[in-house]
């Protein structure tokens, strides 16, 4: 599991089960646990009002630069 943090306030948005390599740009909603995000329609925000992405079908598309990643991905 990795944790996704707000680049603005450092709050953790959610835990994410990251499978595979490469840049994290979209997150499967089914792999997200313990989220602390706020939604307005399909727009996704941090409680500090930083805009972090857009919900699009089964994914949340994250803005590059609006978040930081901690932890290490599962190796498969
Ligand atoms: Zn924030």
PDB file of the backbone (N, CA, C, O) and the ligand in Angstrom, with CONECT records:
HET     ZN  A 101       1
ATOM      1  N   UNK A   1       0.849  -1.202   0.000  1.00  0.00           N
ATOM      2  CA  UNK A   1       0.000   0.000   0.000  1.00  0.00           C
ATOM      3  C   UNK A   1       0.877   1.242   0.000  1.00  0.00           C
ATOM      4  O   UNK A   1       1.938   1.277   0.624  1.00  0.00           O
ATOM      5  N   UNK A   2       0.425   2.227  -0.692  1.00  0.00           N
ATOM      6  CA  UNK A   2       1.085   3.520  -0.638  1.00  0.00           C
ATOM      7  C   UNK A   2       0.068   4.524  -0.124  1.00  0.00           C
ATOM      8  O   UNK A   2      -1.138   4.284  -0.182  1.00  0.00           O
ATOM      9  N   UNK A   3       0.553   5.637   0.376  1.00  0.00           N
ATOM     10  CA  UNK A   3      -0.378   6.672   0.807  1.00  0.00           C
ATOM     11  C   UNK A   3      -0.178   7.907  -0.055  1.00  0.00           C
ATOM     12  O   UNK A   3       0.940   8.263  -0.428  1.00  0.00           O
ATOM     13  N   UNK A   4      -1.297   8.545  -0.355  1.00  0.00           N
ATOM     14  CA  UNK A   4      -1.305   9.715  -1.220  1.00  0.00           C
ATOM     15  C   UNK A   4      -1.600  10.928  -0.349  1.00  0.00           C
ATOM     16  O   UNK A   4      -2.613  10.969   0.349  1.00  0.00           O
ATOM     17  N   UNK A   5      -0.717  11.908  -0.394  1.00  0.00           N
ATOM     18  CA  UNK A   5      -0.820  13.079   0.468  1.00  0.00           C
ATOM     19  C   UNK A   5      -1.020  14.343  -0.349  1.00  0.00           C
ATOM     20  O   UNK A   5      -0.605  14.442  -1.504  1.00  0.00           O
ATOM     21  N   UNK A   6      -1.666  15.299   0.285  1.00  0.00           N
ATOM     22  CA  UNK A   6      -1.882  16.598  -0.338  1.00  0.00           C
ATOM     23  C   UNK A   6      -0.550  17.346  -0.432  1.00  0.00           C
ATOM     24  O   UNK A   6       0.195  17.420   0.545  1.00  0.00           O
ATOM     25  N   UNK A   7      -0.256  17.896  -1.605  1.00  0.00           N
ATOM     26  CA  UNK A   7       0.975  18.667  -1.762  1.00  0.00           C
ATOM     27  C   UNK A   7       0.890  20.005  -1.048  1.00  0.00           C
ATOM     28  O   UNK A   7       1.911  20.638  -0.777  1.00  0.00           O
ATOM     29  N   UNK A   8      -0.318  20.432  -0.745  1.00  0.00           N
ATOM     30  CA  UNK A   8      -0.507  21.737  -0.121  1.00  0.00           C
ATOM     31  C   UNK A   8      -0.446  21.654   1.403  1.00  0.00           C
ATOM     32  O   UNK A   8       0.311  22.397   2.029  1.00  0.00           O
ATOM     33  N   UNK A   9      -1.237  20.756   2.010  1.00  0.00           N
ATOM     34  CA  UNK A   9      -1.308  20.710   3.474  1.00  0.00           C
ATOM     35  C   UNK A   9      -0.702  19.453   4.068  1.00  0.00           C
ATOM     36  O   UNK A   9      -0.530  19.373   5.284  1.00  0.00           O
ATOM     37  N   UNK A  10      -0.371  18.462   3.236  1.00  0.00           N
ATOM     38  CA  UNK A  10       0.270  17.259   3.737  1.00  0.00           C
ATOM     39  C   UNK A  10      -0.674  16.209   4.276  1.00  0.00           C
ATOM     40  O   UNK A  10      -0.240  15.129   4.677  1.00  0.00           O
ATOM     41  N   UNK A  11      -1.955  16.510   4.290  1.00  0.00           N
ATOM     42  CA  UNK A  11      -2.941  15.553   4.765  1.00  0.00           C
ATOM     43  C   UNK A  11      -2.974  14.312   3.869  1.00  0.00           C
ATOM     44  O   UNK A  11      -2.751  14.393   2.662  1.00  0.00           O
ATOM     45  N   UNK A  12      -3.254  13.175   4.482  1.00  0.00           N
ATOM     46  CA  UNK A  12      -3.357  11.972   3.668  1.00  0.00           C
ATOM     47  C   UNK A  12      -4.729  11.884   3.033  1.00  0.00           C
ATOM     48  O   UNK A  12      -5.744  11.951   3.727  1.00  0.00           O
ATOM     49  N   UNK A  13      -4.766  11.733   1.717  1.00  0.00           N
ATOM     50  CA  UNK A  13      -6.054  11.563   1.028  1.00  0.00           C
ATOM     51  C   UNK A  13      -6.592  10.164   1.227  1.00  0.00           C
ATOM     52  O   UNK A  13      -7.737   9.967   1.636  1.00  0.00           O
ATOM     53  N   UNK A  14      -5.743   9.195   0.928  1.00  0.00           N
ATOM     54  CA  UNK A  14      -6.194   7.812   1.004  1.00  0.00           C
ATOM     55  C   UNK A  14      -5.001   6.871   0.882  1.00  0.00           C
ATOM     56  O   UNK A  14      -3.900   7.257   0.490  1.00  0.00           O
ATOM     57  N   UNK A  15      -5.266   5.655   1.226  1.00  0.00           N
ATOM     58  CA  UNK A  15      -4.329   4.580   0.958  1.00  0.00           C
ATOM     59  C   UNK A  15      -4.674   4.003  -0.400  1.00  0.00           C
ATOM     60  O   UNK A  15      -5.837   3.972  -0.802  1.00  0.00           O
ATOM     61  N   UNK A  16      -3.660   3.552  -1.093  1.00  0.00           N
ATOM     62  CA  UNK A  16      -3.920   3.027  -2.419  1.00  0.00           C
ATOM     63  C   UNK A  16      -3.081   1.780  -2.642  1.00  0.00           C
ATOM     64  O   UNK A  16      -1.887   1.729  -2.347  1.00  0.00           O
ATOM     65  N   UNK A  17      -3.754   0.794  -3.170  1.00  0.00           N
ATOM     66  CA  UNK A  17      -3.062  -0.445  -3.527  1.00  0.00           C
ATOM     67  C   UNK A  17      -2.500  -0.274  -4.928  1.00  0.00           C
ATOM     68  O   UNK A  17      -3.212  -0.400  -5.923  1.00  0.00           O
ATOM     69  N   UNK A  18      -1.221   0.011  -4.982  1.00  0.00           N
ATOM     70  CA  UNK A  18      -0.588   0.302  -6.268  1.00  0.00           C
ATOM     71  C   UNK A  18       0.034  -0.960  -6.835  1.00  0.00           C
ATOM     72  O   UNK A  18       0.929  -1.552  -6.233  1.00  0.00           O
ATOM     73  N   UNK A  19      -0.440  -1.354  -7.973  1.00  0.00           N
ATOM     74  CA  UNK A  19       0.091  -2.551  -8.609  1.00  0.00           C
ATOM     75  C   UNK A  19       0.773  -2.155  -9.906  1.00  0.00           C
ATOM     76  O   UNK A  19       0.193  -1.468 -10.746  1.00  0.00           O
ATOM     77  N   UNK A  20       2.003  -2.594 -10.053  1.00  0.00           N
ATOM     78  CA  UNK A  20       2.731  -2.269 -11.270  1.00  0.00           C
ATOM     79  C   UNK A  20       3.559  -1.022 -11.086  1.00  0.00           C
ATOM     80  O   UNK A  20       3.516  -0.373 -10.041  1.00  0.00           O
ATOM     81  N   UNK A  21       4.303  -0.703 -12.099  1.00  0.00           N
ATOM     82  CA  UNK A  21       5.209   0.427 -12.044  1.00  0.00           C
ATOM     83  C   UNK A  21       4.655   1.581 -12.852  1.00  0.00           C
ATOM     84  O   UNK A  21       3.606   1.489 -13.490  1.00  0.00           O
ATOM     85  N   UNK A  22       5.396   2.662 -12.799  1.00  0.00           N
ATOM     86  CA  UNK A  22       4.996   3.798 -13.602  1.00  0.00           C
ATOM     87  C   UNK A  22       4.379   4.883 -12.760  1.00  0.00           C
ATOM     88  O   UNK A  22       4.151   4.708 -11.563  1.00  0.00           O
ATOM     89  N   UNK A  23       4.117   5.981 -13.380  1.00  0.00           N
ATOM     90  CA  UNK A  23       3.624   7.154 -12.693  1.00  0.00           C
ATOM     91  C   UNK A  23       2.170   6.974 -12.294  1.00  0.00           C
ATOM     92  O   UNK A  23       1.351   6.452 -13.051  1.00  0.00           O
ATOM     93  N   UNK A  24       1.881   7.412 -11.105  1.00  0.00           N
ATOM     94  CA  UNK A  24       0.519   7.311 -10.612  1.00  0.00           C
ATOM     95  C   UNK A  24      -0.277   8.515 -11.107  1.00  0.00           C
ATOM     96  O   UNK A  24      -0.109   9.627 -10.605  1.00  0.00           O
ATOM     97  N   UNK A  25      -1.129   8.292 -12.076  1.00  0.00           N
ATOM     98  CA  UNK A  25      -1.929   9.400 -12.595  1.00  0.00           C
ATOM     99  C   UNK A  25      -3.413   9.156 -12.454  1.00  0.00           C
ATOM    100  O   UNK A  25      -4.191  10.096 -12.294  1.00  0.00           O
ATOM    101  N   UNK A  26      -3.803   7.910 -12.513  1.00  0.00           N
ATOM    102  CA  UNK A  26      -5.197   7.621 -12.213  1.00  0.00           C
ATOM    103  C   UNK A  26      -5.267   6.467 -11.222  1.00  0.00           C
ATOM    104  O   UNK A  26      -4.464   5.535 -11.265  1.00  0.00           O
ATOM    105  N   UNK A  27      -6.243   6.556 -10.331  1.00  0.00           N
ATOM    106  CA  UNK A  27      -6.398   5.586  -9.268  1.00  0.00           C
ATOM    107  C   UNK A  27      -7.714   4.852  -9.445  1.00  0.00           C
ATOM    108  O   UNK A  27      -8.766   5.480  -9.568  1.00  0.00           O
ATOM    109  N   UNK A  28      -7.662   3.558  -9.458  1.00  0.00           N
ATOM    110  CA  UNK A  28      -8.895   2.775  -9.436  1.00  0.00           C
ATOM    111  C   UNK A  28      -9.580   3.014  -8.109  1.00  0.00           C
ATOM    112  O   UNK A  28      -8.964   2.862  -7.054  1.00  0.00           O
ATOM    113  N   UNK A  29     -10.835   3.383  -8.149  1.00  0.00           N
ATOM    114  CA  UNK A  29     -11.545   3.656  -6.902  1.00  0.00           C
ATOM    115  C   UNK A  29     -11.663   2.411  -6.041  1.00  0.00           C
ATOM    116  O   UNK A  29     -11.721   2.505  -4.815  1.00  0.00           O
ATOM    117  N   UNK A  30     -11.698   1.237  -6.678  1.00  0.00           N
ATOM    118  CA  UNK A  30     -11.828  -0.004  -5.912  1.00  0.00           C
ATOM    119  C   UNK A  30     -10.564  -0.327  -5.137  1.00  0.00           C
ATOM    120  O   UNK A  30     -10.592  -1.182  -4.251  1.00  0.00           O
ATOM    121  N   UNK A  31      -9.433   0.347  -5.453  1.00  0.00           N
ATOM    122  CA  UNK A  31      -8.182   0.082  -4.734  1.00  0.00           C
ATOM    123  C   UNK A  31      -7.892   1.136  -3.678  1.00  0.00           C
ATOM    124  O   UNK A  31      -6.842   1.115  -3.036  1.00  0.00           O
ATOM    125  N   UNK A  32      -8.829   2.052  -3.504  1.00  0.00           N
ATOM    126  CA  UNK A  32      -8.648   3.124  -2.530  1.00  0.00           C
ATOM    127  C   UNK A  32      -9.301   2.725  -1.222  1.00  0.00           C
ATOM    128  O   UNK A  32     -10.435   2.247  -1.202  1.00  0.00           O
ATOM    129  N   UNK A  33      -8.577   2.926  -0.130  1.00  0.00           N
ATOM    130  CA  UNK A  33      -9.179   2.694   1.181  1.00  0.00           C
ATOM    131  C   UNK A  33      -8.902   3.881   2.078  1.00  0.00           C
ATOM    132  O   UNK A  33      -7.907   4.589   1.925  1.00  0.00           O
ATOM    133  N   UNK A  34      -9.820   4.080   3.030  1.00  0.00           N
ATOM    134  CA  UNK A  34      -9.637   5.104   4.046  1.00  0.00           C
ATOM    135  C   UNK A  34      -9.506   6.504   3.488  1.00  0.00           C
ATOM    136  O   UNK A  34      -8.614   7.252   3.890  1.00  0.00           O
ATOM    137  N   UNK A  35     -10.376   6.865   2.573  1.00  0.00           N
ATOM    138  CA  UNK A  35     -10.172   8.170   1.925  1.00  0.00           C
ATOM    139  C   UNK A  35     -10.685   9.324   2.777  1.00  0.00           C
ATOM    140  O   UNK A  35     -11.665   9.193   3.510  1.00  0.00           O
ATOM    141  N   UNK A  36     -10.006  10.444   2.664  1.00  0.00           N
ATOM    142  CA  UNK A  36     -10.389  11.687   3.332  1.00  0.00           C
ATOM    143  C   UNK A  36     -10.504  12.793   2.301  1.00  0.00           C
ATOM    144  O   UNK A  36      -9.983  13.893   2.486  1.00  0.00           O
ATOM    145  N   UNK A  37     -11.184  12.488   1.229  1.00  0.00           N
ATOM    146  CA  UNK A  37     -11.319  13.470   0.168  1.00  0.00           C
ATOM    147  C   UNK A  37     -12.739  13.996   0.157  1.00  0.00           C
ATOM    148  O   UNK A  37     -13.657  13.386   0.704  1.00  0.00           O
ATOM    149  N   UNK A  38     -12.896  15.147  -0.482  1.00  0.00           N
ATOM    150  CA  UNK A  38     -14.224  15.736  -0.611  1.00  0.00           C
ATOM    151  C   UNK A  38     -14.553  15.844  -2.079  1.00  0.00           C
ATOM    152  O   UNK A  38     -13.684  16.108  -2.909  1.00  0.00           O
ATOM    153  N   UNK A  39     -15.815  15.639  -2.391  1.00  0.00           N
ATOM    154  CA  UNK A  39     -16.224  15.662  -3.786  1.00  0.00           C
ATOM    155  C   UNK A  39     -17.301  16.707  -4.004  1.00  0.00           C
ATOM    156  O   UNK A  39     -18.186  16.901  -3.171  1.00  0.00           O
ATOM    157  N   UNK A  40     -17.206  17.368  -5.130  1.00  0.00           N
ATOM    158  CA  UNK A  40     -18.251  18.281  -5.576  1.00  0.00           C
ATOM    159  C   UNK A  40     -18.553  17.883  -7.010  1.00  0.00           C
ATOM    160  O   UNK A  40     -17.838  18.261  -7.938  1.00  0.00           O
ATOM    161  N   UNK A  41     -19.629  17.109  -7.179  1.00  0.00           N
ATOM    162  CA  UNK A  41     -19.873  16.531  -8.492  1.00  0.00           C
ATOM    163  C   UNK A  41     -18.776  15.538  -8.800  1.00  0.00           C
ATOM    164  O   UNK A  41     -18.526  14.623  -8.016  1.00  0.00           O
ATOM    165  N   UNK A  42     -18.124  15.709  -9.926  1.00  0.00           N
ATOM    166  CA  UNK A  42     -17.027  14.793 -10.264  1.00  0.00           C
ATOM    167  C   UNK A  42     -15.667  15.384  -9.914  1.00  0.00           C
ATOM    168  O   UNK A  42     -14.636  14.790 -10.226  1.00  0.00           O
ATOM    169  N   UNK A  43     -15.654  16.540  -9.274  1.00  0.00           N
ATOM    170  CA  UNK A  43     -14.401  17.170  -8.879  1.00  0.00           C
ATOM    171  C   UNK A  43     -13.998  16.686  -7.491  1.00  0.00           C
ATOM    172  O   UNK A  43     -14.835  16.566  -6.596  1.00  0.00           O
ATOM    173  N   UNK A  44     -12.718  16.411  -7.324  1.00  0.00           N
ATOM    174  CA  UNK A  44     -12.222  15.854  -6.065  1.00  0.00           C
ATOM    175  C   UNK A  44     -11.291  16.861  -5.407  1.00  0.00           C
ATOM    176  O   UNK A  44     -10.375  17.392  -6.036  1.00  0.00           O
ATOM    177  N   UNK A  45     -11.544  17.111  -4.131  1.00  0.00           N
ATOM    178  CA  UNK A  45     -10.777  18.106  -3.391  1.00  0.00           C
ATOM    179  C   UNK A  45     -10.241  17.529  -2.096  1.00  0.00           C
ATOM    180  O   UNK A  45     -10.790  16.582  -1.532  1.00  0.00           O
ATOM    181  N   UNK A  46      -9.152  18.130  -1.646  1.00  0.00           N
ATOM    182  CA  UNK A  46      -8.699  17.957  -0.283  1.00  0.00           C
ATOM    183  C   UNK A  46      -9.589  18.814   0.614  1.00  0.00           C
ATOM    184  O   UNK A  46     -10.124  19.824   0.157  1.00  0.00           O
ATOM    185  N   UNK A  47      -9.759  18.430   1.892  1.00  0.00           N
ATOM    186  CA  UNK A  47     -10.506  19.311   2.803  1.00  0.00           C
ATOM    187  C   UNK A  47      -9.911  20.718   2.906  1.00  0.00           C
ATOM    188  O   UNK A  47     -10.609  21.638   3.333  1.00  0.00           O
ATOM    189  N   UNK A  48      -8.646  20.912   2.530  1.00  0.00           N
ATOM    190  CA  UNK A  48      -8.040  22.256   2.535  1.00  0.00           C
ATOM    191  C   UNK A  48      -8.362  23.024   1.261  1.00  0.00           C
ATOM    192  O   UNK A  48      -7.884  24.142   1.066  1.00  0.00           O
ATOM    193  N   UNK A  49      -9.185  22.416   0.382  1.00  0.00           N
ATOM    194  CA  UNK A  49      -9.665  23.039  -0.848  1.00  0.00           C
ATOM    195  C   UNK A  49      -8.700  22.960  -2.004  1.00  0.00           C
ATOM    196  O   UNK A  49      -8.980  23.493  -3.077  1.00  0.00           O
ATOM    197  N   UNK A  50      -7.572  22.310  -1.812  1.00  0.00           N
ATOM    198  CA  UNK A  50      -6.697  22.003  -2.937  1.00  0.00           C
ATOM    199  C   UNK A  50      -7.442  21.068  -3.888  1.00  0.00           C
ATOM    200  O   UNK A  50      -7.969  20.038  -3.467  1.00  0.00           O
ATOM    201  N   UNK A  51      -7.483  21.425  -5.151  1.00  0.00           N
ATOM    202  CA  UNK A  51      -8.122  20.563  -6.151  1.00  0.00           C
ATOM    203  C   UNK A  51      -7.154  19.453  -6.507  1.00  0.00           C
ATOM    204  O   UNK A  51      -6.028  19.723  -6.925  1.00  0.00           O
ATOM    205  N   UNK A  52      -7.574  18.217  -6.349  1.00  0.00           N
ATOM    206  CA  UNK A  52      -6.619  17.127  -6.559  1.00  0.00           C
ATOM    207  C   UNK A  52      -6.923  16.278  -7.768  1.00  0.00           C
ATOM    208  O   UNK A  52      -6.055  15.538  -8.230  1.00  0.00           O
ATOM    209  N   UNK A  53      -8.114  16.361  -8.287  1.00  0.00           N
ATOM    210  CA  UNK A  53      -8.389  15.543  -9.456  1.00  0.00           C
ATOM    211  C   UNK A  53      -9.852  15.519  -9.826  1.00  0.00           C
ATOM    212  O   UNK A  53     -10.668  16.284  -9.313  1.00  0.00           O
ATOM    213  N   UNK A  54     -10.155  14.612 -10.738  1.00  0.00           N
ATOM    214  CA  UNK A  54     -11.493  14.490 -11.278  1.00  0.00           C
ATOM    215  C   UNK A  54     -11.880  13.016 -11.269  1.00  0.00           C
ATOM    216  O   UNK A  54     -11.106  12.140 -11.654  1.00  0.00           O
ATOM    217  N   UNK A  55     -13.095  12.779 -10.820  1.00  0.00           N
ATOM    218  CA  UNK A  55     -13.600  11.425 -10.855  1.00  0.00           C
ATOM    219  C   UNK A  55     -14.107  11.137 -12.262  1.00  0.00           C
ATOM    220  O   UNK A  55     -14.889  11.903 -12.826  1.00  0.00           O
ATOM    221  N   UNK A  56     -13.652  10.029 -12.812  1.00  0.00           N
ATOM    222  CA  UNK A  56     -14.034   9.709 -14.187  1.00  0.00           C
ATOM    223  C   UNK A  56     -14.290   8.217 -14.274  1.00  0.00           C
ATOM    224  O   UNK A  56     -13.358   7.419 -14.376  1.00  0.00           O
ATOM    225  N   UNK A  57     -15.562   7.848 -14.233  1.00  0.00           N
ATOM    226  CA  UNK A  57     -15.915   6.432 -14.259  1.00  0.00           C
ATOM    227  C   UNK A  57     -15.282   5.708 -13.090  1.00  0.00           C
ATOM    228  O   UNK A  57     -15.449   6.133 -11.947  1.00  0.00           O
ATOM    229  N   UNK A  58     -14.563   4.631 -13.340  1.00  0.00           N
ATOM    230  CA  UNK A  58     -14.003   3.843 -12.241  1.00  0.00           C
ATOM    231  C   UNK A  58     -12.721   4.429 -11.669  1.00  0.00           C
ATOM    232  O   UNK A  58     -12.141   3.852 -10.749  1.00  0.00           O
ATOM    233  N   UNK A  59     -12.269   5.552 -12.188  1.00  0.00           N
ATOM    234  CA  UNK A  59     -11.001   6.129 -11.779  1.00  0.00           C
ATOM    235  C   UNK A  59     -11.163   7.498 -11.147  1.00  0.00           C
ATOM    236  O   UNK A  59     -12.155   8.197 -11.355  1.00  0.00           O
ATOM    237  N   UNK A  60     -10.147   7.856 -10.365  1.00  0.00           N
ATOM    238  CA  UNK A  60      -9.931   9.257 -10.027  1.00  0.00           C
ATOM    239  C   UNK A  60      -8.659   9.675 -10.760  1.00  0.00           C
ATOM    240  O   UNK A  60      -7.585   9.119 -10.531  1.00  0.00           O
ATOM    241  N   UNK A  61      -8.795  10.645 -11.629  1.00  0.00           N
ATOM    242  CA  UNK A  61      -7.659  11.158 -12.379  1.00  0.00           C
ATOM    243  C   UNK A  61      -7.006  12.245 -11.543  1.00  0.00           C
ATOM    244  O   UNK A  61      -7.622  13.274 -11.262  1.00  0.00           O
ATOM    245  N   UNK A  62      -5.755  12.018 -11.143  1.00  0.00           N
ATOM    246  CA  UNK A  62      -5.073  12.968 -10.263  1.00  0.00           C
ATOM    247  C   UNK A  62      -4.316  14.006 -11.069  1.00  0.00           C
ATOM    248  O   UNK A  62      -3.745  13.699 -12.116  1.00  0.00           O
ATOM    249  N   UNK A  63      -4.315  15.228 -10.578  1.00  0.00           N
ATOM    250  CA  UNK A  63      -3.478  16.274 -11.160  1.00  0.00           C
ATOM    251  C   UNK A  63      -2.041  16.062 -10.735  1.00  0.00           C
ATOM    252  O   UNK A  63      -1.767  15.919  -9.543  1.00  0.00           O
ATOM    253  N   UNK A  64      -1.133  16.039 -11.666  1.00  0.00           N
ATOM    254  CA  UNK A  64       0.266  16.017 -11.292  1.00  0.00           C
ATOM    255  C   UNK A  64       0.590  17.277 -10.503  1.00  0.00           C
ATOM    256  O   UNK A  64       0.132  18.365 -10.850  1.00  0.00           O
ATOM    257  N   UNK A  65       1.379  17.131  -9.444  1.00  0.00           N
ATOM    258  CA  UNK A  65       1.763  18.300  -8.666  1.00  0.00           C
ATOM    259  C   UNK A  65       0.825  18.644  -7.533  1.00  0.00           C
ATOM    260  O   UNK A  65       1.158  19.481  -6.695  1.00  0.00           O
ATOM    261  N   UNK A  66      -0.359  18.011  -7.483  1.00  0.00           N
ATOM    262  CA  UNK A  66      -1.292  18.323  -6.405  1.00  0.00           C
ATOM    263  C   UNK A  66      -1.176  17.331  -5.257  1.00  0.00           C
ATOM    264  O   UNK A  66      -1.857  17.467  -4.240  1.00  0.00           O
ATOM    265  N   UNK A  67      -0.325  16.346  -5.418  1.00  0.00           N
ATOM    266  CA  UNK A  67      -0.234  15.305  -4.410  1.00  0.00           C
ATOM    267  C   UNK A  67       1.193  14.787  -4.337  1.00  0.00           C
ATOM    268  O   UNK A  67       1.998  15.002  -5.243  1.00  0.00           O
ATOM    269  N   UNK A  68       1.490  14.100  -3.241  1.00  0.00           N
ATOM    270  CA  UNK A  68       2.752  13.395  -3.147  1.00  0.00           C
ATOM    271  C   UNK A  68       2.479  11.981  -2.660  1.00  0.00           C
ATOM    272  O   UNK A  68       1.462  11.713  -2.020  1.00  0.00           O
ATOM    273  N   UNK A  69       3.393  11.096  -2.969  1.00  0.00           N
ATOM    274  CA  UNK A  69       3.215   9.675  -2.690  1.00  0.00           C
ATOM    275  C   UNK A  69       4.229   9.243  -1.647  1.00  0.00           C
ATOM    276  O   UNK A  69       5.410   9.579  -1.745  1.00  0.00           O
ATOM    277  N   UNK A  70       3.772   8.499  -0.649  1.00  0.00           N
ATOM    278  CA  UNK A  70       4.693   7.936   0.338  1.00  0.00           C
ATOM    279  C   UNK A  70       4.497   6.436   0.412  1.00  0.00           C
ATOM    280  O   UNK A  70       3.409   5.918   0.158  1.00  0.00           O
ATOM    281  N   UNK A  71       5.549   5.766   0.757  1.00  0.00           N
ATOM    282  CA  UNK A  71       5.483   4.312   0.854  1.00  0.00           C
ATOM    283  C   UNK A  71       5.959   3.686  -0.442  1.00  0.00           C
ATOM    284  O   UNK A  71       6.321   4.376  -1.395  1.00  0.00           O
ATOM    285  N   UNK A  72       5.949   2.371  -0.453  1.00  0.00           N
ATOM    286  CA  UNK A  72       6.455   1.685  -1.631  1.00  0.00           C
ATOM    287  C   UNK A  72       5.375   0.810  -2.234  1.00  0.00           C
ATOM    288  O   UNK A  72       4.524   0.256  -1.538  1.00  0.00           O
ATOM    289  N   UNK A  73       5.439   0.706  -3.533  1.00  0.00           N
ATOM    290  CA  UNK A  73       4.455  -0.087  -4.257  1.00  0.00           C
ATOM    291  C   UNK A  73       4.716  -1.571  -4.034  1.00  0.00           C
ATOM    292  O   UNK A  73       5.838  -2.001  -3.767  1.00  0.00           O
ATOM    293  N   UNK A  74       3.662  -2.312  -4.149  1.00  0.00           N
ATOM    294  CA  UNK A  74       3.809  -3.759  -4.092  1.00  0.00           C
ATOM    295  C   UNK A  74       4.629  -4.210  -5.272  1.00  0.00           C
ATOM    296  O   UNK A  74       4.462  -3.732  -6.394  1.00  0.00           O
ATOM    297  N   UNK A  75       5.518  -5.142  -4.995  1.00  0.00           N
ATOM    298  CA  UNK A  75       6.304  -5.680  -6.094  1.00  0.00           C
ATOM    299  C   UNK A  75       5.678  -6.988  -6.562  1.00  0.00           C
ATOM    300  O   UNK A  75       5.445  -7.904  -5.773  1.00  0.00           O
ATOM    301  N   UNK A  76       5.418  -7.051  -7.838  1.00  0.00           N
ATOM    302  CA  UNK A  76       4.767  -8.253  -8.349  1.00  0.00           C
ATOM    303  C   UNK A  76       5.511  -8.729  -9.561  1.00  0.00           C
ATOM    304  O   UNK A  76       5.134  -9.737 -10.160  1.00  0.00           O
TER     305      UNK A  76
HETATM  306 ZN    ZN A 101      -4.742  19.675   1.502  1.00  0.00          ZN
END
